[in-house]
């Protein structure tokens, strides 16, 4: 999980065709350097592009609409990624690619009901749903991460207690 999370929070590891499957396949077995300093912003937040490559289910609204887009599309993708990890599906999947794109543009974000076994688990679910809700804001200018990049994401309540400076030294469970 740590390499996958690092891939999304690192500005130096941008993936243009990003899905849960491709990130895991491409990064879990490889070592790579990332900078997880909570106050370091390496991505050019104001850089814009009008091209798109990607899986329909992960496309941000501004990409679908052909508007110029910047790093906020990566935070949208991170939100879709987290949603898929939690619920086993992407949030706006339609019957076909066209329906998926319409859903991304028009449908509100909803969360399926899942059972939790403790109050701590419930609290964590509330935090991650709040983060996902802020990542999947349709207006890129209001999306968390669009102003300060990863700094905003790392400061979210869901990541409270994460020591970003020491995360590389943490051994993942086997």
N, C-alpha and C positions, 0 to 999 in steps of 0.2 A: 504493500500500500504506500509506503514512504516514497519509493521512486515514482509512482504514479502521481501522488499528490505533488511531489517536487516538480514533476514535469509541468503541471498546470501553474504552479506558483512561481516558477522560474521564467524570467523574461527571455533568457538565453536559449530556451528550448521551445520554440514556437512550432506548432504543428498546424498545417493548414487543412489537412483531412483528418480531423481528430474524432475518434469514437472511443468508447470505453475499450472495445476489443483491440483497436490499433495501438492505443497508448500502452496497454498492458503487454501486448505482444512485442512491441518495439522497445520497451524500456525496463521491464521488470528484471531481465537478466543482464542488463548492461549497467556499467558504472558511468555516471556522468556528473560533472561539476555543476552545482547550482548555487546561487547566492540567495540565502534566506534571511538576510539582514532585514528586519522589519521596517527600517527607515530608508532602505536603498530602493530607488526606482530606476531601473535600467531601460524599461520599455519606453519608446517615444510615444507618449500618451496622445500627442497631437498629430502623429503621422496618420495619413488617410490613404485608403486604397479603394478602387472601384471594381476590382476583379473578385471572383469568388471560386473557390474550390472547396468541396466539402460534401458531407453526407447530409441529405435533406433534413433529417431529424435534428441535426445539430446547428443548422443555419440560424443566425440571428435575424430579426426582422429587417434591420437596415441592409443586410446583405441581400435578402429576398427582394426588397424594394429597389435595389440597384443604387442606393444612396452611397455616398462615400462612407467608409467605415474605418475605424481605428482599433486600438487595443480593446475597446469595450466588447468586441465580438468574441474575444478570447474568454472574457468573464462570463458571457452568455453560455459559451461552450462548457465552461467549468460547471455552471449551474445545471445544464442538461446532464453532464457526467455524474454529478452528485445525485441527482434525481434518479438516474438509471441504476446507480449503485444501490440506492435505498429500496427502490420499488421494482426493479427488474425490467423496466421499460422506460422509454423516453416520454416526456410530459405531453407532447403534442402529436404523437404518431397518429396518422390517418390511415384510411384503407389503401391509399396509394400516395405517391410522392406529391401530386398536386394537392390532395386533401391535407396532407401533412403541412405543406407550406401555408395553406389557408388557415389551418388551426394555429400555427405559430403567430400569424398576423392577427387573428380575430378572437381566438378562444382565451378565456382567462385561465390562469394557472390554478390547478386544483391538486390536492393531495389525496391519494387513496387512504382509507382507514386501515391501520395495521395495529395489532395488539402490542401493548407494551407490558412488561412484567414488573416494573417498579417505578417509583416516582422519579428516581434518577434517570431512568431510561426515557421517561416521558419528557423530562426537562431537556435532555439532550436532543430528543426528536423535535421539540419546539424550537430549539436553537438552530438546528440544521435546516428546518423548514423556513425559518426566518432568513437564514443566509441564502437558501435557494430562491426564495421570493425576491430578495434584493438583487440576486444575480440574473434572474429572468424577468426583469423589468423591460418592457417592450421599447421604451424610450432610452436609447443608449446614453444620453446625457444625464439621466437620473439613475442609471445602473451603478451599483456599488463597484468600485474599481475604476470607473471611467475618469475620475479626477486625479486620484493619487496612485492608481495602479494597485499593486499587490499590498501596499501599506494599508489601504482600507480593508482589504480582505483579511489580512493577518490580524487586524485589530478587532474583528468581529467576535462577538461573545462565544460563538461555537469553538473558536480556537483559543479561548482563554486558558492559560496554563501551559500553552505550547512555548517552549524555549526555542525560538527559531535559530538562535546562534549555536545551539547544541544538537540540533535535530540530525545532523549528519553522523553524529557519534552514537545515536540510538540504534541498537540492533533490532531489526524487525523479528517478530515471532517466527519460529520455524514450523 
